[in-house]
Amino acid sequence: MLSLVGALVVLVLAVAGVHDVYRKRTSRLPPGPTGLPLLGNILQLPSQFLWYKLHAWSKQYGPIYTIWMMGTPIVILDGIKVAADVLDRMSGATSDRPYIIKGEFFRIENVIANMNRTLDWRGQRRSIHANLNIRATTRFNHVQAYDAAYLTLGLLQHPEKPFDEHVHRFAGSVIFRCAYGGEVFPLLGMDPSRYIEKLHKQLLHSMAPQNSIVDMLPFLKPLIQRVKWLRREADEWYESTDQEGNRLYDGAVPTEGWNTIVQDLNANMKKYGVTKHGAVWTTMTLYMAGQETTSTALRALALGILHNPDVMRAAQAQLDAVCGQRAPAFEDREKLPYIDALVKEIVRWKPGVPMGLLHAASEDFDYQGYVIPKGTNLIDNIWGQTRDTSVYQNPEEFDPTRFLDGSGNLLPVTPDTRLDLLGFGHGRRICPGKDFAVNGIFIACAYLLWAFRLEWPIDPQGKAVMCGVDEMEDHSFVATPRPFAFVLKPRQEGLEESLRAAMKE
């Protein structure tokens, strides 16, 4: 009896294997690395830093190719042109999100980044755009400038605290105050944003493909659904997050002279087409994502500057010429093209979400003779695109001048390929808060480089203690430089007085 069962299992696997091979060979998907029958390429994929492997494969298979995960095809977009073609110009067919089984447990359909294009998605997207488009976001400039001055003051007064803690507090304070109102987060004591960050990281870790066996083996779904600890974990996460989101939303502090995001949502829910529940989750999602984007970018700034002191000196020369002894302001921006170019280079050099979030085809579509079926997952490998040598010379170098013309002015924006801000994604799924994020990074960069000279610490033997440019950490979907130490040396006497004067303006 056992031998008969064994024979049947072998037969079923053999038939499935033959069918799998036939399906891949007759598919009109872009060709990619050869994998194993049934398993596909799953054993070839690293558990961390997947974007490096995907980019390496592109050098062999081209800027668009396919990998297979347990019979499921995933199309990789690793070049700037193919990503712009498929995700921007064909966004009507490529802007869905894939169905994630584990996401169903966590109810991620409440998070706008994971929603498909439903009426709820359109309403939440409309509300975010109304608050964070390039014109609307200027109403938050005074908050970002104040907090940038406060960040700089904190670095001056408390050099014993790690830089990561300072920028984490700054990023959390800015987005919190713009969303919910209230006072700047204090320099000392508990960071009020740590709890929401914990919930965010828990979600990212749980949703990462390498941590979701049920999404790699979908036939396990009925079994996984019965696993009580997983359902309990997911339910606890949702209930904690929903409770915290409502607490923050209901506790929002009214402001005078400008509206917080909560104030605007409360006044315009019907106009935007959002419910109270949707408004709560929209605001909280902005809080989670906004903090991560800004703090990651400022870590990348420090790493790039420390390895390229000429960039620091060029930025400081422009700041000195425009601002002198007074603190920089948003009103100086047109005269500070090098700082804007520096922000663009930070986003290109170390994109915070190097593979974006998965797209999915909402219909069959043709591209370059290939046929991508409805439901196919698409990876927007931003890391590979920012290394596209057809556009970026010496892509591993940290060089803001690639965004400047010969006269030192910013090159024109290329909206069709988004070459200046690739790190924020593509198409209808481009980060809706990118202008807000860029503004915050700009003013923080301006303050830090106006106030300080950055240097590596020196050990007792007289050698610089450095962090390599490739020493990164993979936090599921997010990549950041590892924590590292450096020295901030004030560039002027009376710096504290200048900062306090700026905070009173």
C-alpha positions as CSV (number, residue, x, y, z in Angstrom):
1,M,0.0,0.0,0.0
2,L,2.8,2.4,1.0
3,S,4.7,1.6,-2.2
4,L,1.5,2.4,-4.3
5,V,1.1,5.7,-2.5
6,G,4.7,6.5,-3.0
7,A,4.4,5.7,-6.7
8,L,1.4,7.9,-7.1
9,V,3.2,10.8,-5.4
10,V,6.1,10.4,-7.7
11,L,3.8,10.3,-10.7
12,V,1.9,13.4,-9.7
13,L,5.2,15.3,-9.1
14,A,6.6,14.1,-12.4
15,V,3.4,15.2,-14.3
16,A,3.4,18.6,-12.4
17,G,7.1,19.0,-13.2
18,V,6.6,18.3,-16.9
19,H,3.7,20.7,-17.0
20,D,5.7,23.4,-15.2
21,V,8.6,23.1,-17.7
22,Y,6.2,23.2,-20.6
23,R,4.4,26.2,-19.3
24,K,7.6,28.2,-18.8
25,R,9.0,27.2,-22.3
26,T,5.8,28.2,-24.1
27,S,5.2,31.4,-22.1
28,R,5.7,34.7,-23.9
29,L,7.1,36.3,-20.7
30,P,10.6,37.9,-20.9
31,P,13.2,35.1,-20.4
32,G,15.3,35.0,-17.2
33,P,17.4,32.7,-15.1
34,T,16.8,29.0,-15.3
35,G,15.4,27.5,-12.1
36,L,14.3,24.1,-10.9
37,P,11.0,22.4,-12.0
38,L,8.2,23.4,-9.6
39,L,10.5,25.4,-7.3
40,G,11.6,27.9,-9.9
41,N,14.3,30.3,-8.8
42,I,13.3,30.2,-5.1
43,L,16.6,28.5,-4.0
44,Q,18.7,31.1,-5.9
45,L,17.3,34.1,-4.1
46,P,19.1,35.5,-1.0
47,S,17.1,36.1,2.2
48,Q,18.5,39.7,2.3
49,F,19.5,42.4,-0.1
50,L,17.4,40.8,-2.9
51,W,17.8,44.0,-5.1
52,Y,21.5,43.3,-5.5
53,K,20.8,39.8,-6.9
54,L,18.1,41.1,-9.2
55,H,20.4,43.8,-10.6
56,A,23.2,41.3,-11.1
57,W,20.8,39.1,-13.1
58,S,19.9,42.1,-15.3
59,K,23.4,42.2,-16.6
60,Q,22.9,38.8,-18.0
61,Y,19.2,38.8,-19.0
62,G,18.6,42.5,-19.7
63,P,16.5,45.2,-18.1
64,I,13.3,43.2,-18.2
65,Y,13.2,39.5,-17.3
66,T,11.2,36.9,-15.4
67,I,11.9,34.9,-12.3
68,W,9.6,32.1,-11.0
69,M,8.5,31.5,-7.5
70,M,6.9,28.1,-7.1
71,G,5.1,28.3,-10.4
72,T,4.3,32.0,-10.1
73,P,6.0,34.4,-12.5
74,I,7.4,37.7,-11.4
75,V,8.6,40.2,-14.0
76,I,11.6,42.3,-13.0
77,L,12.0,45.9,-14.3
78,D,15.6,46.8,-13.7
79,G,16.2,49.5,-16.4
80,I,15.0,53.1,-16.4
81,K,13.4,53.0,-19.8
82,V,11.5,49.7,-19.3
83,A,10.3,50.9,-15.9
84,A,9.1,54.2,-17.3
85,D,7.4,52.4,-20.3
86,V,5.7,49.7,-18.2
87,L,4.8,51.5,-14.9
88,D,4.4,55.1,-16.1
89,R,3.2,55.1,-19.7
90,M,1.2,51.8,-19.2
91,S,0.1,52.6,-15.7
92,G,-3.5,51.9,-16.5
93,A,-2.6,48.2,-16.8
94,T,0.2,48.0,-14.2
95,S,-0.9,49.8,-11.1
96,D,-2.7,47.0,-9.1
97,R,-1.3,45.5,-6.0
98,P,-0.9,41.7,-5.8
99,Y,-3.0,39.6,-3.6
100,I,-1.0,38.7,-0.6
101,I,-2.4,35.8,1.5
102,K,-0.7,36.9,4.7
103,G,-1.9,40.4,4.0
104,E,-5.4,39.2,4.3
105,F,-4.8,38.1,7.9
106,F,-3.3,41.5,8.7
107,R,-6.0,43.4,6.8
108,I,-3.5,45.4,4.9
109,E,-6.3,46.6,2.6
110,N,-6.6,49.4,5.2
111,V,-3.1,50.7,4.2
112,I,-3.3,52.8,1.1
113,A,0.0,51.6,-0.3
114,N,-1.5,48.1,-0.4
115,M,-4.9,48.9,-1.7
116,N,-6.1,48.1,-5.2
117,R,-7.7,50.8,-7.2
118,T,-11.1,50.9,-5.4
119,L,-13.3,53.8,-4.5
120,D,-11.7,53.8,-1.1
121,W,-8.2,54.0,-2.7
122,R,-9.3,56.9,-4.9
123,G,-10.7,58.8,-2.0
124,Q,-7.7,58.4,0.2
125,R,-5.4,59.2,-2.7
126,R,-7.4,62.3,-3.4
127,S,-7.2,63.4,0.2
128,I,-3.4,62.9,0.3
129,H,-2.8,64.7,-3.0
130,A,-4.9,67.6,-1.7
131,N,-2.7,68.0,1.3
132,L,0.7,67.0,0.0
133,N,0.8,68.2,-3.6
134,I,3.7,70.5,-4.5
135,R,1.6,73.7,-3.8
136,A,-0.3,72.5,-0.7
137,T,2.7,71.1,1.1
138,T,4.3,74.6,1.3
139,R,1.9,75.3,4.2
140,F,4.0,72.9,6.3
141,N,7.3,74.7,5.5
142,H,7.4,76.6,8.8
143,V,7.0,73.3,10.7
144,Q,9.8,71.7,8.8
145,A,12.1,74.7,9.1
146,Y,11.5,75.0,12.9
147,D,12.1,71.3,13.4
148,A,15.3,71.4,11.3
149,A,16.6,74.2,13.5
150,Y,15.6,72.2,16.6
151,L,17.4,69.1,15.1
152,T,20.6,71.2,14.6
153,L,20.3,72.6,18.1
154,G,19.9,69.1,19.5
155,L,23.0,67.9,17.7
156,L,25.0,70.8,19.1
157,Q,23.8,70.4,22.7
158,H,23.8,66.6,22.8
159,P,26.6,65.2,20.7
160,E,26.6,62.1,23.0
161,K,23.4,60.9,21.4
162,P,23.7,58.9,18.2
163,F,22.9,60.7,15.0
164,D,20.3,58.1,14.2
165,E,18.3,59.0,17.3
166,H,18.4,62.7,16.5
167,V,17.2,62.3,12.9
168,H,14.6,59.7,14.0
169,R,13.1,62.2,16.4
170,F,13.2,65.0,13.8
171,A,11.5,62.9,11.1
172,G,8.8,61.7,13.5
173,S,8.2,65.2,14.9
174,V,7.8,66.8,11.5
175,I,5.2,64.4,10.2
176,F,3.4,64.1,13.5
177,R,3.0,67.9,13.9
178,C,1.9,68.3,10.3
179,A,-0.6,65.5,10.6
180,Y,-1.9,65.8,14.1
181,G,-0.6,69.2,15.4
182,G,1.1,69.6,18.8
183,E,4.5,70.6,20.0
184,V,8.0,69.6,18.7
185,F,9.2,66.3,20.0
186,P,11.6,66.9,23.0
187,L,15.3,66.4,22.5
188,L,15.5,64.2,25.6
189,G,13.2,61.5,27.0
190,M,11.1,59.0,25.2
191,D,10.6,59.4,21.5
192,P,6.7,59.5,21.1
193,S,6.9,57.9,17.7
194,R,8.6,54.7,18.8
195,Y,5.3,52.8,19.3
196,I,4.0,53.6,15.9
197,E,7.4,52.7,14.4
198,K,7.2,49.3,16.2
199,L,3.9,48.6,14.7
200,H,5.2,49.6,11.2
201,K,8.3,47.4,11.5
202,Q,6.1,44.5,12.7
203,L,4.0,44.8,9.6
204,L,7.0,45.1,7.2
205,H,8.6,42.1,8.7
206,S,5.5,40.0,8.6
207,M,4.7,40.9,5.0
208,A,8.2,40.4,3.5
209,P,8.1,37.5,1.0
210,Q,10.9,35.6,2.7
211,N,8.9,35.6,5.9
212,S,5.6,34.5,4.4
213,I,5.7,30.8,3.6
214,V,2.0,30.8,2.8
215,D,2.5,33.2,-0.1
216,M,5.3,31.1,-1.5
217,L,3.2,27.9,-1.1
218,P,-0.4,29.2,-1.6
219,F,-1.9,25.7,-1.3
220,L,-1.0,25.9,2.4
221,K,-3.6,28.7,2.9
222,P,-6.4,26.5,4.3
223,L,-3.9,25.0,6.8
224,I,-2.3,28.3,7.7
225,Q,-5.8,29.8,8.3
226,R,-6.2,27.4,11.2
227,V,-2.9,28.3,12.9
228,K,-4.2,30.2,15.9
229,W,-1.0,32.0,16.8
230,L,-0.7,33.5,13.3
231,R,-4.3,34.7,13.4
232,R,-3.8,36.0,16.9
233,E,-0.6,37.9,15.9
234,A,-2.4,39.4,12.9
235,D,-5.5,40.3,14.9
236,E,-3.4,41.9,17.7
237,W,-1.5,43.9,15.2
238,Y,-4.6,45.2,13.5
239,E,-6.4,46.0,16.8
240,S,-3.4,47.8,18.3
241,T,-2.8,49.8,15.1
242,D,-6.4,50.7,14.7
243,Q,-6.6,51.7,18.4
244,E,-3.5,53.8,18.2
245,G,-4.6,55.4,14.9
246,N,-7.9,56.5,16.4
247,R,-6.2,57.7,19.6
248,L,-3.9,60.0,17.6
249,Y,-6.6,61.2,15.2
250,D,-9.1,62.0,18.0
251,G,-6.4,63.7,20.0
252,A,-5.2,65.9,17.2
253,V,-4.5,69.5,18.3
254,P,-6.2,72.3,16.3
255,T,-3.9,75.0,14.9
256,E,-4.4,78.6,13.9
257,G,-3.4,80.1,10.6
258,W,-2.8,76.7,8.9
259,N,-4.6,73.4,8.9
260,T,-3.1,70.1,9.9
261,I,-3.9,67.1,7.8
262,V,-6.5,65.9,10.3
263,Q,-8.2,69.3,10.3
264,D,-8.4,69.2,6.5
265,L,-9.7,65.7,6.5
266,N,-12.4,66.5,9.0
267,A,-13.5,69.5,6.9
268,N,-13.5,67.7,3.6
269,M,-14.3,64.0,4.1
270,K,-17.4,64.2,1.9
271,K,-15.5,66.1,-0.8
272,Y,-12.7,63.5,-0.9
273,G,-14.9,60.5,-0.5
274,V,-13.3,59.1,2.6
275,T,-14.9,57.7,5.8
276,K,-13.6,58.4,9.3
277,H,-12.0,55.0,9.3
278,G,-10.3,55.8,6.0
279,A,-9.1,59.2,7.3
280,V,-7.6,57.5,10.5
281,W,-5.7,55.0,8.4
282,T,-4.6,57.5,5.8
283,T,-3.1,59.8,8.4
284,M,-1.4,57.0,10.3
285,T,0.1,55.6,7.0
286,L,1.5,58.9,6.2
287,Y,3.0,59.1,9.7
288,M,4.6,55.6,9.3
289,A,6.0,56.2,5.8
290,G,7.1,59.8,6.2
291,Q,9.2,59.1,9.2
292,E,11.1,56.3,7.5
293,T,11.7,58.2,4.3
294,T,13.3,61.3,5.9
295,S,15.4,59.6,8.6
296,T,16.8,57.1,6.0
297,A,17.7,59.9,3.7
298,L,19.6,61.9,6.4
299,R,21.7,58.8,7.3
300,A,22.5,58.5,3.6
301,L,23.5,62.2,3.5
302,A,25.9,61.8,6.3
303,L,27.5,58.7,4.8
304,G,27.8,60.3,1.4
305,I,29.3,63.5,2.8
306,L,31.8,61.8,5.0
307,H,33.1,59.8,2.0
308,N,33.1,62.8,-0.3
309,P,34.2,65.9,1.6
310,D,34.5,67.9,-1.7
311,V,30.7,67.6,-1.9
312,M,30.4,69.0,1.6
313,R,32.7,71.9,0.8
314,A,30.8,72.7,-2.4
315,A,27.5,72.7,-0.5
316,Q,28.9,74.9,2.3
317,A,30.4,77.4,-0.2
318,Q,26.9,78.0,-1.7
319,L,25.3,78.2,1.7
320,D,27.9,80.7,2.9
321,A,27.4,82.8,-0.2
322,V,23.6,82.9,0.2
323,C,23.0,82.8,3.9
324,G,26.2,83.9,5.6
325,Q,25.8,83.8,9.4
326,R,22.0,83.5,9.4
327,A,20.2,80.2,9.2
328,P,19.0,78.9,5.8
329,A,15.3,79.2,4.9
330,F,12.9,77.9,2.3
331,E,13.0,81.4,0.8
332,D,16.6,80.8,-0.2
333,R,15.9,77.6,-2.2
334,E,16.1,79.1,-5.7
335,K,19.6,80.3,-4.8
336,L,20.6,76.9,-3.5
337,P,20.5,74.6,-6.5
338,Y,23.4,72.5,-5.2
339,I,21.4,71.6,-2.1
340,D,18.5,70.5,-4.2
341,A,20.9,68.5,-6.4
342,L,22.3,67.0,-3.2
343,V,18.8,65.8,-2.1
344,K,18.2,64.3,-5.6
345,E,21.5,62.4,-5.3
346,I,20.7,61.1,-1.9
347,V,17.5,59.6,-3.2
348,R,19.3,58.1,-6.2
349,W,22.4,56.9,-4.4
350,K,20.7,55.1,-1.5
351,P,17.0,54.7,-2.3
352,G,15.2,53.9,0.9
353,V,12.8,51.3,-0.6
354,P,15.1,49.8,-3.2
355,M,12.5,47.5,-4.8
356,G,9.5,49.7,-4.3
357,L,6.3,47.9,-3.5
358,L,5.0,45.1,-5.8
359,H,2.9,46.1,-8.8
360,A,0.5,43.7,-10.5
361,A,-1.0,43.7,-14.0
362,S,-4.7,44.4,-14.0
363,E,-5.0,43.1,-17.6
364,D,-2.9,41.3,-20.2
365,F,-0.5,43.6,-22.0
366,D,2.2,43.4,-24.7
367,Y,5.6,45.0,-24.3
368,Q,8.6,44.6,-26.7
369,G,7.0,41.4,-28.1
370,Y,6.4,39.9,-24.7
371,V,3.0,39.1,-23.3
372,I,2.5,39.8,-19.6
373,P,-0.7,38.1,-18.4
374,K,-3.2,39.7,-16.0
375,G,-2.3,39.1,-12.4
376,T,1.5,38.9,-13.1
377,N,3.6,40.5,-10.3
378,L,6.0,43.3,-11.3
379,I,9.1,44.3,-9.3
380,D,10.1,47.9,-9.7
381,N,13.8,47.4,-8.9
382,I,14.6,51.0,-8.2
383,W,18.1,50.0,-7.0
384,G,19.0,48.6,-10.4
385,Q,17.4,51.6,-12.2
386,T,19.5,54.1,-10.2
387,R,22.6,52.1,-11.4
388,D,21.6,52.3,-15.1
389,T,24.8,53.4,-16.8
390,S,22.9,54.5,-19.9
391,V,21.7,57.4,-17.8
392,Y,24.0,57.8,-14.8
393,Q,27.8,57.8,-15.4
394,N,29.7,56.2,-12.5
395,P,26.5,55.4,-10.7
396,E,28.2,54.2,-7.5
397,E,29.8,57.6,-7.0
398,F,28.0,60.2,-4.8
399,D,27.9,63.2,-7.1
400,P,25.2,65.9,-6.9
401,T,26.6,67.6,-10.0
402,R,24.9,64.9,-12.2
403,F,21.7,66.9,-11.6
404,L,23.3,70.3,-12.5
405,D,24.2,71.9,-15.8
406,G,27.5,73.5,-16.6
407,S,26.4,76.8,-15.0
408,G,25.5,75.1,-11.7
409,N,21.7,75.3,-12.2
410,L,19.3,72.4,-11.8
411,L,18.7,70.4,-15.0
412,P,15.1,70.4,-16.2
413,V,12.9,67.7,-14.7
414,T,12.1,64.7,-16.9
415,P,8.5,63.8,-16.0
416,D,8.4,60.9,-18.4
417,T,11.2,59.0,-16.7
418,R,11.4,60.8,-13.3
419,L,15.2,60.6,-13.4
420,D,15.6,63.1,-10.6
421,L,13.4,61.3,-8.0
422,L,13.3,57.6,-9.1
423,G,13.5,56.6,-5.4
424,F,9.8,57.5,-5.0
425,G,8.5,55.0,-7.5
426,H,6.5,55.0,-10.7
427,G,3.1,55.6,-12.2
428,R,-0.1,55.8,-10.2
429,R,1.7,54.2,-7.3
430,I,4.4,56.9,-7.0
431,C,4.7,58.1,-3.4
432,P,2.0,60.7,-3.0
433,G,4.1,62.4,-0.2
434,K,7.3,62.8,-2.2
435,D,7.1,66.7,-2.4
436,F,6.6,66.9,1.4
437,A,9.5,64.4,1.9
438,V,11.8,66.3,-0.4
439,N,11.1,69.6,1.3
440,G,11.9,68.1,4.7
441,I,15.1,66.5,3.5
442,F,16.1,69.8,1.7
443,I,15.8,72.0,4.8
444,A,17.4,69.5,7.1
445,C,20.4,69.1,4.7
446,A,20.7,72.9,4.4
447,Y,20.8,73.4,8.2
448,L,23.2,70.5,8.9
449,L,25.7,71.6,6.3
450,W,25.4,75.3,7.2
451,A,26.0,74.5,10.9
452,F,28.6,71.7,10.9
453,R,31.6,70.1,9.3
454,L,31.3,66.3,9.3
455,E,34.4,64.2,10.1
456,W,35.2,60.6,10.9
457,P,36.2,59.9,14.5
458,I,39.8,59.1,15.1
459,D,40.9,56.0,17.1
460,P,43.8,56.0,19.6
461,Q,46.1,54.9,16.8
462,G,45.3,57.9,14.8
463,K,43.2,56.1,12.2
464,A,39.8,57.2,11.0
465,V,36.9,54.9,12.1
466,M,34.8,54.6,9.0
467,C,31.6,53.0,7.8
468,G,31.8,51.6,4.2
469,V,29.4,52.9,1.6
470,D,28.0,49.4,1.1
471,E,27.5,48.6,4.8
472,M,23.7,48.6,4.7
473,E,20.9,47.0,6.7
474,D,18.0,45.3,5.1
475,H,14.8,45.9,7.1
476,S,12.4,43.9,4.9
477,F,11.3,46.5,2.3
478,V,13.5,49.3,3.6
479,A,17.3,49.7,3.3
480,T,19.4,52.0,5.5
481,P,23.1,52.5,6.2
482,R,24.1,50.7,9.3
483,P,24.5,52.9,12.5
484,F,27.9,54.6,12.5
485,A,29.6,57.3,14.5
486,F,31.0,60.6,13.2
487,V,32.0,64.0,14.6
488,L,30.1,67.3,14.0
489,K,32.2,70.4,14.3
490,P,30.4,73.8,14.5
491,R,31.4,76.1,11.6
492,Q,30.7,79.4,13.4
493,E,30.8,81.0,16.8
494,G,27.4,81.9,18.3
495,L,25.7,78.9,16.5
496,E,23.3,78.3,19.3
497,E,22.1,82.0,19.2
498,S,21.7,81.9,15.5
499,L,19.5,78.7,15.8
500,R,17.4,80.2,18.5
501,A,16.9,83.3,16.5
502,A,15.7,81.2,13.5
503,M,13.3,79.3,15.7
504,K,11.6,82.6,16.8
505,E,11.0,83.8,13.2
